[in-house]
Amino acid sequence: MTALSTEALGHLDPRVPIPSYDRSRCSIGIVHFGVGAFHRSHEAMYLDSLMNQGQAHDLGICGVGLLSADAAMRDALAEQDCLYTLVLKHPDGRWEPRVIGSILDYLYAPEDHAKVQERLVNPETKIVSLTITEGGYNLHRVTGDFDANDPAIVADLDRDAIPRTVFGFVVRALAERRRAGIAPFTIMSCDNMPSNGQVGRRAFVAFAELIDSELATWIRDHVDFPNSMVDRITPATTDEDRAALASRFDIDDAWPVLCEPFSQWVLEDQFASGRPRFEDVGVQVVGDVEPYELMKLRLLNASHQALCYAGYLAGHRLVHDVARDPLFAQFLLDYMKLEAIPSLDPVPGIDLQAYADNLIERFSNPEVRDTVARLCANSSDLIPKFILPVLRFQLDCGGSISRCTAVLASWARYAEGTDEQGQPIHIVDPLRDRMTPSALRQRSDSTAFLRNRDVFGDLIDNERFVSAYVAVLTSLHEAGARFTLSHLADLTSATTAHS
């Protein structure tokens, strides 16, 4: 078995493509915070494709880890010269591996803080990109205000302290570049959330305001924060994945990335300091990301929510098993085509009906082995963004609400903490301590869960919705998820007639 490294590239299985460029002649122009599986299956992959075309050799990536858990990534990449294997897992069982070389360096900030700062201030750094998760932007989930009282933020306001957060590092570097007359870098969010560039701007400017209002104004006026929409299903790497890669291709890779073949990146063309020609490798560089973003949120992301709770209750544990179940597949298609798509404006270059059909194919890929439990996590953050906008649209126009309602009722039943076989469910949610007690009261108080207004807002006051919700929840309790979904039309007709 061949341990992955620069020296070993020439000895790998010839079926495994390797970088066609000389990495020793490339330089760093992008600093990326949050090097995880998604970054390595997405942004780093696109950049590697550009480098293989002879472009962007001055825009290699320096990864930065901020958290104690990131030491494991540092160690894995250090052992193999920051190379890693990306494997596309096709539905027919075929694995398509390739070695990615676009990450040239990795710095673990708790130990390499001076090097991180030096890299950020370096004029060659043109872009700072982020996959720090939505929570990493430190904005209140309801008000959207920056949390200035977070202990790590408070610590980073001390100019003599070693930075601990992305805000401390980035804003300090921007201040230094401003003093030195160096043009600012672009801050490019690749996180899966609406208006991610605008969210980044709000967070970084707010942190700068706590330090120096003039600096905050300069950042607001001179730093670009392009919005983007990112999409590729990339489950966490397992020991079984590592062993299978070794068995199939004789590669010893400490941290490979395995993902679906599909990938999409829609990127706002807002880079005053220049950017790679990402459009040459399939990125959709556009003037307005919002139509694509809403499409993904209300179709892909919302469909994940639509399948996961009822699917888990019915006994499914892998996403492809749910999507290949005809009952659940039809439910998902009905949700997308009857409720979600009508809430969307046309999306340039996209056939929304075909996009919905393709999602069922993507979810059905047995090789990805994405877990239903992963999709069920952090529901109180996801449901308000993905499902509720569709529900509110349909309520406003008098349209169909049965599938949206079924998703919310299924979540409420899931939040009770046991499935239909009586097995315990490990609830992963920031509001678990509030939501689960509410769910446990709903067998005698059917709207207890809905009265969490921080999540559902004023939906509890809508009689049409509440009537449909109670009917579905009652059916889930009395007959289970499969029966409820199969009789959804009857339930909806009954509640509509009653109301």
Secondary structure as GFF3:
##gff-version 3
##sequence-region A 1 499
A	DSSP	beta_strand	2	3	.	.	.	ID=ss1
A	DSSP	three_ten_helix	9	11	.	.	.	ID=ss2
A	DSSP	three_ten_helix	23	25	.	.	.	ID=ss3
A	DSSP	beta_strand	28	33	.	.	.	ID=ss4
A	DSSP	alpha_helix	37	41	.	.	.	ID=ss5
A	DSSP	alpha_helix	43	52	.	.	.	ID=ss6
A	DSSP	beta_strand	60	65	.	.	.	ID=ss7
A	DSSP	three_ten_helix	68	70	.	.	.	ID=ss8
A	DSSP	alpha_helix	71	79	.	.	.	ID=ss9
A	DSSP	beta_strand	84	89	.	.	.	ID=ss10
A	DSSP	beta_strand	95	100	.	.	.	ID=ss11
A	DSSP	beta_strand	103	108	.	.	.	ID=ss12
A	DSSP	alpha_helix	109	121	.	.	.	ID=ss13
A	DSSP	beta_strand	127	130	.	.	.	ID=ss14
A	DSSP	three_ten_helix	134	137	.	.	.	ID=ss15
A	DSSP	alpha_helix	151	156	.	.	.	ID=ss16
A	DSSP	alpha_helix	166	180	.	.	.	ID=ss17
A	DSSP	beta_strand	186	189	.	.	.	ID=ss18
A	DSSP	alpha_helix	196	209	.	.	.	ID=ss19
A	DSSP	alpha_helix	213	222	.	.	.	ID=ss20
A	DSSP	beta_strand	228	231	.	.	.	ID=ss21
A	DSSP	alpha_helix	239	249	.	.	.	ID=ss22
A	DSSP	beta_strand	251	252	.	.	.	ID=ss23
A	DSSP	beta_strand	257	259	.	.	.	ID=ss24
A	DSSP	beta_strand	264	268	.	.	.	ID=ss25
A	DSSP	three_ten_helix	278	281	.	.	.	ID=ss26
A	DSSP	beta_strand	284	286	.	.	.	ID=ss27
A	DSSP	alpha_helix	290	295	.	.	.	ID=ss28
A	DSSP	pi_helix	296	301	.	.	.	ID=ss29
A	DSSP	alpha_helix	302	313	.	.	.	ID=ss30
A	DSSP	alpha_helix	319	323	.	.	.	ID=ss31
A	DSSP	alpha_helix	326	334	.	.	.	ID=ss32
A	DSSP	pi_helix	335	340	.	.	.	ID=ss33
A	DSSP	three_ten_helix	341	343	.	.	.	ID=ss34
A	DSSP	alpha_helix	352	363	.	.	.	ID=ss35
A	DSSP	alpha_helix	372	376	.	.	.	ID=ss36
A	DSSP	alpha_helix	379	386	.	.	.	ID=ss37
A	DSSP	alpha_helix	388	397	.	.	.	ID=ss38
A	DSSP	alpha_helix	402	414	.	.	.	ID=ss39
A	DSSP	alpha_helix	432	440	.	.	.	ID=ss40
A	DSSP	three_ten_helix	449	451	.	.	.	ID=ss41
A	DSSP	alpha_helix	453	456	.	.	.	ID=ss42
A	DSSP	three_ten_helix	459	461	.	.	.	ID=ss43
A	DSSP	alpha_helix	463	479	.	.	.	ID=ss44
A	DSSP	alpha_helix	481	486	.	.	.	ID=ss45
A	DSSP	alpha_helix	488	498	.	.	.	ID=ss46
###
